[in-house]
Amino acid sequence: MSLMNNRKSLIAATIAAIFVLALFGTITFKNENKKTETKQSTPQYQYVSAKNAIKKNAVIKEEDVEIKMSPASLVGSYKATGEVVGRKAKQDIEVGKPIMKVFVQEIKIDDGASVGIKPTEGFRAIPILVRKSSLPPYISLSDRFDLATKENSMTIENLRILNMLDPTKDDSNKMLILEIKSEDIPSFIKYQVATKGFIFLQKNKEDIGEYKFMDIQKLEEERKKAEEKKLFDELLKQANEPASLPPIENIKNNEPIPNLQPSGFIEAKNTKEVEVIIGNSKTKMEFED
C-alpha cells in the first residue's frame, strides 16, 4: 500500500514539475519577444570607434577605425571615418572606445604649408582653383560638404577636402585638393573645364552620408534618348499593324451587292446602257431604270 502511494506521489510531482517548466518557458519566451521588439524599435545612432589601439600623436589610418551603432546619440563623437582618417590623435585611444572630437587634433593651414590628407583607397586627389572671395567661411579640412556646378550639370555629395593651399602671393585665390572617386575623374574634369563656377553647400555635421557623384547632364541625355526610343518604338508598332477595314454589312436577299470604292462602300444602282452614235463617234451612256 505504501509503495502504491509513493508511486502516485511521484507521478503527481512529475506532472507538476512539467507544468511549472512549461509555464516558465512560456513566460521566458514572451519576455524574450518583448526584448526583441523593444530592441528593434530603439533608434540607432552611428559613431566612429577605435578598431585598433591608437597612440598619442599617431596619424589615424583607415584600418584603425570602424563604424558602430549606439541606442543613444554620442554628443561630440565623429559620425564618419573620413572625418578622422589622416589626423593625429591628441591622446591614447583604447580599442572599442568612441573617438571624440576632443581626442583628435584640428588640422590647420599655416601660410600655404603643404599640409594634406592621403586619399582613401579607390579615390584620387584633384585640384580646383577658387577665388578666395567666393569661398564660403565654412569650408575646411575637418568638415564634408556638397559641391555643384552653376549650370547644375554635376553634383557631388559628402565631398572631402584633402588640402587647402595658397598658390598666389597676394592671397587672392585658394587651391582646394578634392578627393574624387577614380571612376568619376573624367566626368569631373569635363565639367571643371566647361563650368562657369562651383557652388559650395554646407552640410549639417550630424548628417550621416556617403560620397555620391551625380552626372546630371548625362542622366538628362539618357532620359531624352529613352523617351525618343519609346516614341520610335510606338511609331514602328503602329506602322506594322494591319490597316483597319470598313465594317462588314450583312446583305439581305434580293438586294444588290455594294461596290467597294476607295472612299468606302456605296450602294449599286439598277442602270441600263445604250449606244449613242453622233457622226463618226460612238459612245455608251448609262441611265437609271
NUMIDREN-264274 format. One record per residue (C-alpha): residue number from 0; x, y, z. Coordinates in Angstrom, 2 decimals, decimal comma. Example, Ala and Ser with C-alpha at 12.3 -4.5 7.8 and 13.67 -1.06 7.14 Angstrom:
REM NUMIDREN-264274
{n = 0	c1 = 12,30	c2 = -4,50	c3 = 7,80}
{n = 1	c1 = 13,67	c2 = -1,06	c3 = 7,14}
***
This chain:
REM NUMIDREN-264274
{n = 0	c1 = 0,00	c2 = 0,00	c3 = 0,00}
{n = 1	c1 = 2,82	c2 = 2,32	c3 = 0,91}
{n = 2	c1 = 4,55	c2 = 1,53	c3 = -2,41}
{n = 3	c1 = 1,39	c2 = 2,39	c3 = -4,34}
{n = 4	c1 = 1,05	c2 = 5,72	c3 = -2,54}
{n = 5	c1 = 4,69	c2 = 6,60	c3 = -3,22}
{n = 6	c1 = 4,24	c2 = 5,84	c3 = -6,92}
{n = 7	c1 = 1,16	c2 = 8,07	c3 = -7,11}
{n = 8	c1 = 3,00	c2 = 10,86	c3 = -5,31}
{n = 9	c1 = 5,95	c2 = 10,54	c3 = -7,72}
{n = 10	c1 = 3,65	c2 = 10,74	c3 = -10,76}
{n = 11	c1 = 1,86	c2 = 13,78	c3 = -9,35}
{n = 12	c1 = 5,15	c2 = 15,53	c3 = -8,62}
{n = 13	c1 = 6,43	c2 = 14,82	c3 = -12,12}
{n = 14	c1 = 3,27	c2 = 16,24	c3 = -13,71}
{n = 15	c1 = 3,51	c2 = 19,34	c3 = -11,51}
{n = 16	c1 = 7,16	c2 = 19,84	c3 = -12,46}
{n = 17	c1 = 6,37	c2 = 19,57	c3 = -16,18}
{n = 18	c1 = 3,56	c2 = 22,13	c3 = -15,79}
{n = 19	c1 = 5,86	c2 = 24,55	c3 = -13,96}
{n = 20	c1 = 8,59	c2 = 24,19	c3 = -16,59}
{n = 21	c1 = 6,10	c2 = 24,77	c3 = -19,42}
{n = 22	c1 = 4,71	c2 = 27,84	c3 = -17,67}
{n = 23	c1 = 8,19	c2 = 29,22	c3 = -17,03}
{n = 24	c1 = 9,20	c2 = 28,60	c3 = -20,65}
{n = 25	c1 = 6,13	c2 = 30,47	c3 = -21,94}
{n = 26	c1 = 6,84	c2 = 33,45	c3 = -19,70}
{n = 27	c1 = 10,52	c2 = 33,49	c3 = -20,73}
{n = 28	c1 = 9,60	c2 = 33,26	c3 = -24,43}
{n = 29	c1 = 7,20	c2 = 36,20	c3 = -24,08}
{n = 30	c1 = 9,83	c2 = 38,25	c3 = -22,27}
{n = 31	c1 = 12,39	c2 = 37,48	c3 = -24,98}
{n = 32	c1 = 9,91	c2 = 38,57	c3 = -27,63}
{n = 33	c1 = 9,27	c2 = 41,80	c3 = -25,74}
{n = 34	c1 = 13,02	c2 = 42,41	c3 = -25,52}
{n = 35	c1 = 13,41	c2 = 41,77	c3 = -29,25}
{n = 36	c1 = 10,55	c2 = 44,11	c3 = -30,10}
{n = 37	c1 = 12,00	c2 = 46,79	c3 = -27,81}
{n = 38	c1 = 15,42	c2 = 46,32	c3 = -29,35}
{n = 39	c1 = 14,08	c2 = 46,60	c3 = -32,89}
{n = 40	c1 = 12,10	c2 = 49,74	c3 = -32,15}
{n = 41	c1 = 15,03	c2 = 51,51	c3 = -30,44}
{n = 42	c1 = 16,66	c2 = 54,09	c3 = -32,79}
{n = 43	c1 = 20,31	c2 = 53,55	c3 = -33,66}
{n = 44	c1 = 22,99	c2 = 56,27	c3 = -33,90}
{n = 45	c1 = 26,23	c2 = 55,94	c3 = -35,84}
{n = 46	c1 = 29,62	c2 = 56,80	c3 = -34,40}
{n = 47	c1 = 33,31	c2 = 56,15	c3 = -35,12}
{n = 48	c1 = 35,06	c2 = 53,69	c3 = -32,83}
{n = 49	c1 = 38,72	c2 = 52,70	c3 = -32,44}
{n = 50	c1 = 39,26	c2 = 49,33	c3 = -34,11}
{n = 51	c1 = 42,91	c2 = 49,29	c3 = -33,05}
{n = 52	c1 = 44,70	c2 = 50,96	c3 = -30,16}
{n = 53	c1 = 45,79	c2 = 54,45	c3 = -31,24}
{n = 54	c1 = 48,79	c2 = 56,08	c3 = -29,59}
{n = 55	c1 = 49,15	c2 = 59,78	c3 = -28,84}
{n = 56	c1 = 50,48	c2 = 61,82	c3 = -31,83}
{n = 57	c1 = 49,91	c2 = 58,86	c3 = -34,18}
{n = 58	c1 = 48,26	c2 = 59,54	c3 = -37,55}
{n = 59	c1 = 44,89	c2 = 57,78	c3 = -37,61}
{n = 60	c1 = 44,60	c2 = 55,30	c3 = -40,50}
{n = 61	c1 = 41,58	c2 = 53,81	c3 = -42,21}
{n = 62	c1 = 42,23	c2 = 50,39	c3 = -40,67}
{n = 63	c1 = 42,36	c2 = 51,93	c3 = -37,16}
{n = 64	c1 = 38,69	c2 = 52,93	c3 = -37,10}
{n = 65	c1 = 35,28	c2 = 51,44	c3 = -37,76}
{n = 66	c1 = 31,61	c2 = 52,42	c3 = -37,62}
{n = 67	c1 = 29,45	c2 = 51,25	c3 = -34,72}
{n = 68	c1 = 25,85	c2 = 51,87	c3 = -33,69}
{n = 69	c1 = 24,52	c2 = 53,10	c3 = -30,35}
{n = 70	c1 = 20,97	c2 = 53,39	c3 = -28,96}
{n = 71	c1 = 21,87	c2 = 56,90	c3 = -27,74}
{n = 72	c1 = 23,47	c2 = 59,78	c3 = -29,60}
{n = 73	c1 = 27,07	c2 = 60,37	c3 = -28,50}
{n = 74	c1 = 27,49	c2 = 64,14	c3 = -28,41}
{n = 75	c1 = 30,93	c2 = 65,21	c3 = -29,57}
{n = 76	c1 = 31,72	c2 = 61,97	c3 = -31,43}
{n = 77	c1 = 32,61	c2 = 61,58	c3 = -35,10}
{n = 78	c1 = 29,95	c2 = 60,11	c3 = -37,41}
{n = 79	c1 = 32,07	c2 = 59,10	c3 = -40,43}
{n = 80	c1 = 35,56	c2 = 57,56	c3 = -40,65}
{n = 81	c1 = 36,62	c2 = 60,12	c3 = -43,26}
{n = 82	c1 = 36,42	c2 = 62,82	c3 = -40,59}
{n = 83	c1 = 39,28	c2 = 61,32	c3 = -38,56}
{n = 84	c1 = 41,46	c2 = 59,45	c3 = -41,07}
{n = 85	c1 = 44,73	c2 = 61,33	c3 = -41,70}
{n = 86	c1 = 44,56	c2 = 63,34	c3 = -38,48}
{n = 87	c1 = 46,71	c2 = 63,00	c3 = -35,36}
{n = 88	c1 = 45,49	c2 = 61,72	c3 = -32,01}
{n = 89	c1 = 45,90	c2 = 64,12	c3 = -29,08}
{n = 90	c1 = 45,90	c2 = 61,24	c3 = -26,60}
{n = 91	c1 = 45,91	c2 = 57,45	c3 = -26,40}
{n = 92	c1 = 42,64	c2 = 55,92	c3 = -27,59}
{n = 93	c1 = 41,75	c2 = 52,41	c3 = -26,44}
{n = 94	c1 = 40,22	c2 = 49,71	c3 = -28,65}
{n = 95	c1 = 36,42	c2 = 49,94	c3 = -28,77}
{n = 96	c1 = 36,27	c2 = 53,49	c3 = -27,44}
{n = 97	c1 = 34,27	c2 = 56,12	c3 = -29,36}
{n = 98	c1 = 36,56	c2 = 58,66	c3 = -31,00}
{n = 99	c1 = 35,51	c2 = 62,04	c3 = -29,65}
{n = 100	c1 = 36,43	c2 = 65,33	c3 = -31,29}
{n = 101	c1 = 38,50	c2 = 66,34	c3 = -28,26}
{n = 102	c1 = 40,72	c2 = 63,26	c3 = -28,85}
{n = 103	c1 = 41,85	c2 = 64,44	c3 = -32,31}
{n = 104	c1 = 43,94	c2 = 67,42	c3 = -33,40}
{n = 105	c1 = 42,38	c2 = 70,02	c3 = -35,65}
{n = 106	c1 = 44,16	c2 = 70,43	c3 = -38,99}
{n = 107	c1 = 45,25	c2 = 73,99	c3 = -39,67}
{n = 108	c1 = 46,65	c2 = 75,58	c3 = -42,80}
{n = 109	c1 = 49,61	c2 = 77,79	c3 = -41,99}
{n = 110	c1 = 50,95	c2 = 80,22	c3 = -44,65}
{n = 111	c1 = 50,26	c2 = 77,86	c3 = -47,53}
{n = 112	c1 = 52,19	c2 = 74,99	c3 = -45,99}
{n = 113	c1 = 51,67	c2 = 71,69	c3 = -47,76}
{n = 114	c1 = 49,52	c2 = 70,00	c3 = -45,13}
{n = 115	c1 = 47,19	c2 = 67,40	c3 = -46,53}
{n = 116	c1 = 45,36	c2 = 64,13	c3 = -46,08}
{n = 117	c1 = 46,08	c2 = 60,97	c3 = -48,04}
{n = 118	c1 = 43,22	c2 = 59,94	c3 = -50,39}
{n = 119	c1 = 41,16	c2 = 56,93	c3 = -49,43}
{n = 120	c1 = 41,65	c2 = 53,74	c3 = -51,45}
{n = 121	c1 = 39,79	c2 = 53,98	c3 = -54,75}
{n = 122	c1 = 39,88	c2 = 57,80	c3 = -54,72}
{n = 123	c1 = 42,22	c2 = 60,35	c3 = -56,29}
{n = 124	c1 = 43,30	c2 = 63,90	c3 = -55,39}
{n = 125	c1 = 42,40	c2 = 66,58	c3 = -57,92}
{n = 126	c1 = 42,88	c2 = 70,37	c3 = -57,55}
{n = 127	c1 = 40,47	c2 = 73,20	c3 = -58,31}
{n = 128	c1 = 41,29	c2 = 76,90	c3 = -58,16}
{n = 129	c1 = 38,75	c2 = 79,08	c3 = -56,36}
{n = 130	c1 = 38,73	c2 = 82,82	c3 = -55,78}
{n = 131	c1 = 39,10	c2 = 83,49	c3 = -52,10}
{n = 132	c1 = 36,15	c2 = 85,92	c3 = -52,21}
{n = 133	c1 = 33,83	c2 = 83,14	c3 = -53,45}
{n = 134	c1 = 34,98	c2 = 80,54	c3 = -50,91}
{n = 135	c1 = 32,49	c2 = 80,27	c3 = -48,01}
{n = 136	c1 = 33,91	c2 = 80,50	c3 = -44,49}
{n = 137	c1 = 32,52	c2 = 77,09	c3 = -43,51}
{n = 138	c1 = 34,74	c2 = 75,20	c3 = -45,97}
{n = 139	c1 = 37,53	c2 = 73,48	c3 = -44,03}
{n = 140	c1 = 39,50	c2 = 70,25	c3 = -43,93}
{n = 141	c1 = 37,60	c2 = 68,85	c3 = -40,98}
{n = 142	c1 = 34,10	c2 = 69,00	c3 = -42,50}
{n = 143	c1 = 32,41	c2 = 67,48	c3 = -45,53}
{n = 144	c1 = 30,25	c2 = 69,50	c3 = -47,91}
{n = 145	c1 = 28,34	c2 = 69,23	c3 = -51,22}
{n = 146	c1 = 29,64	c2 = 70,70	c3 = -54,47}
{n = 147	c1 = 27,59	c2 = 71,63	c3 = -57,56}
{n = 148	c1 = 28,24	c2 = 73,41	c3 = -60,85}
{n = 149	c1 = 26,36	c2 = 76,66	c3 = -61,51}
{n = 150	c1 = 24,82	c2 = 75,08	c3 = -64,63}
{n = 151	c1 = 23,54	c2 = 72,20	c3 = -62,45}
{n = 152	c1 = 25,32	c2 = 69,73	c3 = -64,73}
{n = 153	c1 = 27,03	c2 = 67,87	c3 = -61,88}
{n = 154	c1 = 26,76	c2 = 67,49	c3 = -58,11}
{n = 155	c1 = 28,95	c2 = 65,73	c3 = -55,54}
{n = 156	c1 = 27,60	c2 = 64,90	c3 = -52,10}
{n = 157	c1 = 29,71	c2 = 64,45	c3 = -48,95}
{n = 158	c1 = 32,90	c2 = 65,69	c3 = -50,60}
{n = 159	c1 = 36,12	c2 = 65,84	c3 = -48,62}
{n = 160	c1 = 38,98	c2 = 68,35	c3 = -48,97}
{n = 161	c1 = 42,42	c2 = 66,79	c3 = -48,74}
{n = 162	c1 = 44,31	c2 = 70,08	c3 = -48,74}
{n = 163	c1 = 43,91	c2 = 73,86	c3 = -48,97}
{n = 164	c1 = 46,77	c2 = 75,85	c3 = -50,48}
{n = 165	c1 = 47,51	c2 = 79,47	c3 = -51,32}
{n = 166	c1 = 49,22	c2 = 79,40	c3 = -54,75}
{n = 167	c1 = 49,37	c2 = 83,20	c3 = -55,15}
{n = 168	c1 = 51,38	c2 = 85,70	c3 = -53,16}
{n = 169	c1 = 48,54	c2 = 88,19	c3 = -52,95}
{n = 170	c1 = 46,25	c2 = 85,59	c3 = -51,32}
{n = 171	c1 = 43,54	c2 = 86,19	c3 = -53,95}
{n = 172	c1 = 42,99	c2 = 82,52	c3 = -54,80}
{n = 173	c1 = 42,77	c2 = 79,25	c3 = -52,95}
{n = 174	c1 = 43,62	c2 = 75,86	c3 = -54,36}
{n = 175	c1 = 41,44	c2 = 73,08	c3 = -52,99}
{n = 176	c1 = 42,65	c2 = 69,49	c3 = -53,32}
{n = 177	c1 = 39,48	c2 = 67,39	c3 = -53,56}
{n = 178	c1 = 39,02	c2 = 63,66	c3 = -53,00}
{n = 179	c1 = 37,19	c2 = 62,28	c3 = -56,06}
{n = 180	c1 = 36,44	c2 = 58,64	c3 = -56,83}
{n = 181	c1 = 38,70	c2 = 57,30	c3 = -59,58}
{n = 182	c1 = 35,83	c2 = 56,38	c3 = -61,92}
{n = 183	c1 = 34,38	c2 = 59,91	c3 = -61,65}
{n = 184	c1 = 37,61	c2 = 61,75	c3 = -62,57}
{n = 185	c1 = 36,91	c2 = 62,03	c3 = -66,37}
{n = 186	c1 = 33,42	c2 = 63,48	c3 = -65,84}
{n = 187	c1 = 34,70	c2 = 65,86	c3 = -63,14}
{n = 188	c1 = 37,47	c2 = 67,19	c3 = -65,40}
{n = 189	c1 = 34,98	c2 = 67,72	c3 = -68,24}
{n = 190	c1 = 32,71	c2 = 69,85	c3 = -66,07}
{n = 191	c1 = 35,62	c2 = 71,59	c3 = -64,35}
{n = 192	c1 = 36,73	c2 = 72,93	c3 = -67,75}
{n = 193	c1 = 33,22	c2 = 73,77	c3 = -69,01}
{n = 194	c1 = 31,66	c2 = 75,19	c3 = -65,85}
{n = 195	c1 = 31,25	c2 = 78,88	c3 = -65,06}
{n = 196	c1 = 31,87	c2 = 78,21	c3 = -61,41}
{n = 197	c1 = 31,15	c2 = 75,96	c3 = -58,44}
{n = 198	c1 = 28,60	c2 = 76,28	c3 = -55,65}
{n = 199	c1 = 29,61	c2 = 75,08	c3 = -52,17}
{n = 200	c1 = 26,82	c2 = 73,74	c3 = -49,93}
{n = 201	c1 = 27,33	c2 = 73,33	c3 = -46,21}
{n = 202	c1 = 26,45	c2 = 70,02	c3 = -44,53}
{n = 203	c1 = 24,89	c2 = 69,54	c3 = -41,14}
{n = 204	c1 = 27,61	c2 = 67,94	c3 = -39,03}
{n = 205	c1 = 25,11	c2 = 65,44	c3 = -37,64}
{n = 206	c1 = 24,14	c2 = 64,21	c3 = -41,12}
{n = 207	c1 = 25,33	c2 = 60,73	c3 = -41,95}
{n = 208	c1 = 26,09	c2 = 60,31	c3 = -45,62}
{n = 209	c1 = 28,46	c2 = 58,73	c3 = -48,09}
{n = 210	c1 = 30,23	c2 = 60,14	c3 = -51,14}
{n = 211	c1 = 27,91	c2 = 60,35	c3 = -54,17}
{n = 212	c1 = 28,78	c2 = 61,68	c3 = -57,65}
{n = 213	c1 = 25,88	c2 = 62,60	c3 = -59,99}
{n = 214	c1 = 26,42	c2 = 63,45	c3 = -63,67}
{n = 215	c1 = 23,11	c2 = 65,29	c3 = -64,09}
{n = 216	c1 = 23,74	c2 = 66,26	c3 = -67,72}
{n = 217	c1 = 24,47	c2 = 62,65	c3 = -68,67}
{n = 218	c1 = 21,38	c2 = 61,42	c3 = -66,83}
{n = 219	c1 = 19,25	c2 = 64,01	c3 = -68,66}
{n = 220	c1 = 20,68	c2 = 62,94	c3 = -72,03}
{n = 221	c1 = 19,97	c2 = 59,29	c3 = -71,23}
{n = 222	c1 = 16,40	c2 = 60,20	c3 = -70,22}
{n = 223	c1 = 15,80	c2 = 62,02	c3 = -73,53}
{n = 224	c1 = 17,24	c2 = 59,11	c3 = -75,51}
{n = 225	c1 = 14,96	c2 = 56,71	c3 = -73,67}
{n = 226	c1 = 11,92	c2 = 58,89	c3 = -74,46}
{n = 227	c1 = 12,91	c2 = 59,14	c3 = -78,14}
{n = 228	c1 = 13,37	c2 = 55,37	c3 = -78,36}
{n = 229	c1 = 9,98	c2 = 54,80	c3 = -76,74}
{n = 230	c1 = 8,33	c2 = 57,15	c3 = -79,27}
{n = 231	c1 = 10,13	c2 = 55,48	c3 = -82,17}
{n = 232	c1 = 9,05	c2 = 52,02	c3 = -80,97}
{n = 233	c1 = 5,42	c2 = 53,16	c3 = -80,75}
{n = 234	c1 = 5,51	c2 = 54,61	c3 = -84,30}
{n = 235	c1 = 7,14	c2 = 51,42	c3 = -85,61}
{n = 236	c1 = 4,48	c2 = 49,33	c3 = -83,93}
{n = 237	c1 = 1,72	c2 = 51,42	c3 = -85,49}
{n = 238	c1 = 3,35	c2 = 51,12	c3 = -88,95}
{n = 239	c1 = 3,48	c2 = 47,33	c3 = -88,68}
{n = 240	c1 = -0,15	c2 = 46,96	c3 = -87,60}
{n = 241	c1 = -2,56	c2 = 45,88	c3 = -90,46}
{n = 242	c1 = -4,81	c2 = 48,62	c3 = -91,88}
{n = 243	c1 = -8,32	c2 = 48,55	c3 = -90,48}
{n = 244	c1 = -11,06	c2 = 47,64	c3 = -92,96}
{n = 245	c1 = -14,62	c2 = 49,04	c3 = -93,01}
{n = 246	c1 = -17,14	c2 = 47,04	c3 = -91,00}
{n = 247	c1 = -18,81	c2 = 44,11	c3 = -92,81}
{n = 248	c1 = -22,52	c2 = 44,63	c3 = -93,51}
{n = 249	c1 = -24,96	c2 = 41,78	c3 = -93,86}
{n = 250	c1 = -26,63	c2 = 41,70	c3 = -97,33}
{n = 251	c1 = -30,26	c2 = 40,72	c3 = -97,37}
{n = 252	c1 = -31,81	c2 = 38,55	c3 = -100,03}
{n = 253	c1 = -32,60	c2 = 40,15	c3 = -103,39}
{n = 254	c1 = -30,52	c2 = 43,25	c3 = -102,52}
{n = 255	c1 = -27,76	c2 = 44,38	c3 = -104,89}
{n = 256	c1 = -24,18	c2 = 43,80	c3 = -103,72}
{n = 257	c1 = -22,48	c2 = 47,09	c3 = -102,84}
{n = 258	c1 = -19,44	c2 = 48,16	c3 = -104,81}
{n = 259	c1 = -16,17	c2 = 48,78	c3 = -102,93}
{n = 260	c1 = -14,82	c2 = 52,22	c3 = -103,78}
{n = 261	c1 = -11,71	c2 = 53,98	c3 = -102,43}
{n = 262	c1 = -13,92	c2 = 56,17	c3 = -100,28}
{n = 263	c1 = -15,83	c2 = 53,21	c3 = -98,83}
{n = 264	c1 = -18,96	c2 = 51,24	c3 = -99,71}
{n = 265	c1 = -21,65	c2 = 52,69	c3 = -102,00}
{n = 266	c1 = -24,88	c2 = 51,00	c3 = -102,97}
{n = 267	c1 = -25,21	c2 = 49,62	c3 = -106,52}
{n = 268	c1 = -27,98	c2 = 51,13	c3 = -108,60}
{n = 269	c1 = -30,15	c2 = 49,49	c3 = -111,31}
{n = 270	c1 = -28,92	c2 = 51,04	c3 = -114,56}
{n = 271	c1 = -29,30	c2 = 50,39	c3 = -118,29}
{n = 272	c1 = -26,78	c2 = 51,02	c3 = -121,03}
{n = 273	c1 = -27,44	c2 = 52,39	c3 = -124,56}
{n = 274	c1 = -25,19	c2 = 53,11	c3 = -127,51}
{n = 275	c1 = -25,13	c2 = 56,69	c3 = -128,77}
{n = 276	c1 = -23,78	c2 = 57,44	c3 = -132,27}
{n = 277	c1 = -23,04	c2 = 61,05	c3 = -133,18}
{n = 278	c1 = -21,42	c2 = 61,45	c3 = -136,58}
{n = 279	c1 = -18,38	c2 = 59,22	c3 = -136,75}
{n = 280	c1 = -18,11	c2 = 58,83	c3 = -132,96}
{n = 281	c1 = -19,74	c2 = 56,15	c3 = -130,87}
{n = 282	c1 = -20,05	c2 = 56,06	c3 = -127,11}
{n = 283	c1 = -22,05	c2 = 54,36	c3 = -124,34}
{n = 284	c1 = -24,29	c2 = 56,00	c3 = -121,76}
{n = 285	c1 = -25,89	c2 = 54,62	c3 = -118,64}
{n = 286	c1 = -29,17	c2 = 55,71	c3 = -117,12}
{n = 287	c1 = -31,25	c2 = 54,57	c3 = -114,23}
{n = 288	c1 = -34,18	c2 = 52,34	c3 = -114,84}
***
